[in-house]
Amino acid sequence: MEIGLLSDVHANLPALEAVLEDLPPVDAVVCAGDVVGYNPWPSECVERIRSVASVTVRGNHDRMVETPRRYAHNEMALAGLEHAAAELSAAQREWLRSRPERTTVADGAYRLVHSHPDPGERDSYVYPKDFAGLRPYLDDHDGLVLGHTHVQHRATVDGRVIVNPGSVGQPRDGDPDAAYAVLDTARNAVELRRTAYDVDRVRRKIEAEGLPSETAERLAEGR
């Protein structure tokens, strides 16, 4: 079975469209959360993910769209969440609320979360250097898929795959191209993939919606 792995779309429709066009034939698509936030197309991205992903977990921005002022310390995050709160329909907000924070895919073989797999560590960032420390959470699984850091990486720990497919809509690993991955469950192997998209289209929309200019600037730099 081959599964397309998406994460951290963050309301970036051109990036999502580019990823879905670049995605090779797969048996399923799953999303590790943060469909909304930062960028200008929250409603459109929710609808696209609802239509293509068989499983989506709830990220911190998906959760905080109900209480955006909790990000008052972060101008870009706050503005993106307030924009999402204004743009999303009641049904779309309910869909985000109803997403689980953790689940499994491929008949239970792989865990799917947004951030740290321990509920007590919710919203904690797990960077590539931390992957080896996730071994205790994989005893009954072949691997783990997570997002949140926007840093694309894969590793094998005691024969188990851990992968962050990177961010579709706001990469932060120095590469501005939209990131995703493909998991081959038969081989327990992951292919990390990138594809370019029209960043200038996003910049123009950000300006039109009055979102912070830095939101566009960081997209061009992959930060």
BELNORQUI-V167894 format. One record per pair of residues at least 6 apart in sequence whose C-alpha atoms are under 7 Angstrom apart, sorted by sequence separation. I is the first residue (numbers start at 1). J is the second residue. D is the distance in whole Angstrom. If there is no record, write none. Layout:
I,J,D
I,J,D
This chain:
36,42,5
71,77,6
72,78,6
104,110,5
105,111,6
116,122,6
155,161,6
156,162,6
183,189,6
184,190,6
207,213,7
9,16,7
71,78,5
104,111,4
105,112,7
115,122,6
116,123,7
155,162,5
171,178,7
183,190,5
103,111,6
104,112,5
115,123,5
116,124,6
154,162,6
155,163,6
171,179,7
182,190,6
183,191,7
69,78,7
103,112,5
115,124,6
116,125,7
154,163,4
169,178,6
181,190,7
182,191,5
35,45,7
68,78,6
102,112,6
103,113,7
115,125,6
116,126,6
153,163,6
154,164,6
168,178,5
181,191,6
182,192,7
206,216,7
35,46,6
102,113,5
115,126,7
153,164,5
167,178,7
168,179,5
181,192,4
101,113,6
152,164,5
153,165,7
167,179,5
168,180,6
180,192,6
181,193,5
68,81,5
151,164,7
152,165,5
166,179,5
167,180,7
180,193,5
203,216,5
68,82,6
152,166,4
165,179,6
166,180,6
179,193,6
180,194,6
151,166,5
165,180,5
179,194,5
65,81,5
150,166,5
151,167,7
165,181,5
178,194,5
179,195,7
143,160,5
144,161,6
145,162,6
146,163,6
147,164,5
150,167,5
177,194,6
178,195,5
142,160,5
143,161,4
144,162,5
145,163,5
146,164,5
147,165,7
177,195,5
178,196,6
65,84,7
66,85,7
142,161,7
143,162,5
144,163,6
145,164,6
147,166,7
177,196,5
65,85,6
150,170,7
151,171,7
177,197,7
199,219,7
150,171,5
151,172,6
199,220,7
4,26,6
31,53,6
127,149,7
135,157,7
150,172,5
151,173,5
3,26,6
29,52,6
30,53,5
33,56,6
125,148,6
126,149,7
2,26,5
3,27,6
4,28,6
5,29,6
6,30,6
7,31,5
10,34,6
11,35,6
29,53,5
30,54,6
31,55,6
32,56,6
33,57,5
34,58,7
37,61,6
125,149,6
2,27,5
3,28,5
4,29,4
5,30,5
6,31,5
7,32,5
8,33,6
9,34,6
10,35,5
11,36,5
29,54,6
30,55,5
31,56,5
32,57,5
33,58,5
34,59,4
36,61,6
128,153,6
132,157,6
1,27,6
2,28,7
3,29,5
4,30,6
5,31,6
6,32,6
7,33,6
8,34,5
9,35,5
10,36,4
11,37,6
28,54,7
30,56,6
31,57,7
33,59,4
34,60,6
36,62,6
7,34,7
8,35,6
9,36,7
10,37,5
11,38,7
12,39,5
34,61,5
35,62,7
161,188,7
165,192,7
10,38,6
11,39,5
12,40,7
13,41,6
34,62,5
10,39,6
11,40,6
12,41,6
11,41,5
111,141,7
11,42,4
13,44,7
110,141,6
115,146,6
131,162,7
13,45,6
109,141,5
110,142,6
111,143,6
112,144,6
113,145,6
114,146,5
115,147,6
109,142,5
110,143,5
111,144,5
112,145,5
113,146,5
114,147,5
115,148,5
11,45,6
62,96,6
63,97,7
110,144,5
111,145,6
112,146,6
114,148,6
38,76,6
58,96,7
38,77,6
37,77,7
38,79,7
39,80,6
58,99,5
38,80,4
42,84,6
57,99,5
58,100,6
37,80,5
38,81,7
56,99,6
57,100,5
58,101,5
176,219,6
37,81,5
43,87,6
57,101,5
176,220,6
42,87,7
43,88,5
57,102,6
176,221,6
42,88,7
46,92,7
175,221,7
176,222,4
37,84,7
174,221,6
175,222,5
36,84,7
174,222,5
170,219,6
173,222,6
174,223,6
172,222,5
173,223,6
171,222,5
172,223,4
170,222,7
171,223,6
59,114,5
57,113,6
58,114,7
57,114,7
60,123,7
32,112,7
32,113,6
33,114,6
32,114,5
32,146,6
32,147,6
79,211,6
76,212,6
8,147,7
76,215,6
7,147,6
8,148,7
8,150,7
16,168,6
15,168,6
16,169,7
15,169,6
12,169,5
7,165,7
9,167,6
11,169,7
6,165,6
7,166,6
8,167,5
9,168,5
10,169,5
19,178,7
5,165,6
7,167,5
8,168,6
9,169,4
10,170,7
7,168,6
8,169,6
6,168,7
15,178,6
40,205,7
40,206,6
39,206,7
22,195,7
6,180,5
5,180,6
6,181,7
5,181,5
19,195,6
4,181,6
5,182,6
18,195,7
38,215,7
4,182,5
3,182,6
4,183,6
18,197,6
2,182,7
3,183,5
2,183,5
3,184,7
2,184,5
15,197,6
1,184,6
2,185,6
14,197,6
1,185,5
14,198,6
1,186,6
